[in-house]
Each structure stands twice: as structure tokens, then as C-alpha cells.
């Protein structure tokens, strides 16, 4: 039996410490502040984290979970202990480690608890960082030997979600041999459905034409969209834009605005066909999104350029169906999703109307769109594999060659 109920000399900073009683190695998994996606069945536990917990248990690891900010729900149904978290000082971090006696600490999320990292290093307890997106340090904020640079150099392993985080970690002093880019833990999403007969018929109608899609376009973004399609037509005179407004009631007004700009528009709700002279095919049924994503090699995700973002779509809708996503600077409710895709070179971000035009023209090249779509596919479908890799790395770190 492990000795995790031994009491330290000083009072514990946390009451009611309940830990697993199995024989496997104990991992203290600490969820950092800001890692706060909501899971429908587990209160405030991120759904992606549930995948990681399941993989760790399959590896024979005992897990105690704490959260840097806010309470933890009951995870006993998953065989996981939840412990309070009040690591506020060097003394409290040392007391917590003395009480728990973990074989490793796994930090998940964006913050770096310096006192905990220092205390674990002093006790030769491995500390592994995972699911953390790092940004390059702001000029003048890193003092050699102090702060985050020192903490990163003490970490046993950094399992980072994207190359940008790896580059930031190197800049902040992390040893390169301790860094591995795993990709993010993402949930596998059910692709939007479609009618295959309809897809095949439209694919035949669009044969030989370069097609791109714009979804949930707001009124403020219409001029940028018109400018982009006019630019595209100068490069490919048969190019077709499929567009859905954010509000179907604006379809008639959008069609008129585009016609006034010199574009030839056909409206699907009027049963108009996308004939050879048509350059914009205007649809307004969101239930057909699965159809359009499958037909268009690239997609501008509307509401992200000029807003409002109320009707923003999940970017993984396009990613999971092989359409390279273009987006503006407004993330709306999908900050984490866009960070995952951008960090993996799995989307194209633009800042303004001119940038949108340039991005659409660039992605007319099939190889460029295909590369972004392939990266997005890897991100959107690789969540369970990433969770397994992290769990495996934790076990290997604890057990070494015997793992």
C-alpha cells in the first residue's frame, strides 16, 4: 500500500485530501487556470481531458486531479480522485507534495505554477507539461535564471500541441531534447450530413470550375466578399463562389448587392441553376452546410472578419470535411478551436478585406488548399491518439525502460 496518507510536519494547506488507494504509480494531474472547456456530463472538466484520463487509467496509472481555479466535480465514477488545489506558495507546494507523494506531476493548461515546479524539482519528482500553448515572451520580461525561463528548464518533458508553442518554449529556455510536438487533444466531431446524390449532381455541374465557399457572412462583410470574388475572377474567370448569409432573410438583399457590383447571381431557394455564366450561387439553408463543405476546397468562415460573431460556426465543421478554412481576427466563441487550427498550420488567418482576397486566390492552388485541409484533418481526428501519446509518455517517464 502506498504511503500517501502520511502527514507532513506542517499543517496541510488543503482539507479532506482523498487519494487513490491502488498499487499503480500516482500521477497528480493539475488543470491550469483557463483550461475551461465545458463537458456536458462532467461539470467543468474539459471533454478532451476525459480522453486523457481514460488513456492514463488504461496505462495502469492512479490519478489525482486538481484544478487551479474553481471546484472539481465528482470524478469517482471514472475511478479518479479529485483533490482541492491551493498551491499558493513554496511552503504549500512542498506540503502538498509531501502529503501526496506522487510519482509524477502532469500540468495541463496555460499557466505554469512556479512554486509547484520548484518543489517537485527539489524532490526529484518528474514534471510534465501537456496541452499548453505557449507564446513568445514579450521583450524584456524574461530575467535569466528567474521566472518562466527557469521553470521551463526544470520540466522533465514538454508535450506541446503545435510548432508555434515549441518555438516559444525554445526561446524561453526549454531544452530542445525535452520537447515533443504531439498536436492537441481534440474531440472527434460527427461530420455534418449530406445527400450524396445531390453532391454528385452539383459536383458534375461545377466540373472544371474553381469553387470556394463563404458561410454565415454578415452584412458588414458583404463588401469584402464581393471584392474577393471580383479579384478571384480576374485570376480564374469561371470561378464559383457559394455563399450563405448569416440570416436567410437577407438573401434577397445580398443577391441584389452582388448583382449591382457586377456579379452574376443564382439563388438556390428560387430553384435557379448555377449555369456557366453564374459566378455566385447563393444558398440559405444551413442544413445543407455538409453538402457545401464537401464541394468547396476552401471556406471563408463568416462573422470572423468584421462581426458580429453571434452566428459564428465551429471551424471544425469545415476541417472535418476537407475544406481549408479562412478566418478573420474575431474568434467569437471558438478561440480554442482557432488556436488549435492556426497553431497546426491548418487554417489561414486574415486581417482585412485585402487579406481575404489574397487568401482566396492563394488557395485556388489545389496543393495549398489540400495541405491546409490535410493538416486540419489531422487535428480534427487525432485527439484520442494524442491523449494516448501523452499517457504513454507519462508512464514511460515514471517507469523508464520497464514501461
Order of alpha helices (4+ residues) and beta strands (2+ residues): beta-alpha-beta-beta-alpha-beta-alpha-beta-alpha-beta-alpha-beta-alpha-beta-alpha-beta-alpha-beta-beta-alpha-beta-alpha-beta-alpha-beta-alpha-alpha-alpha
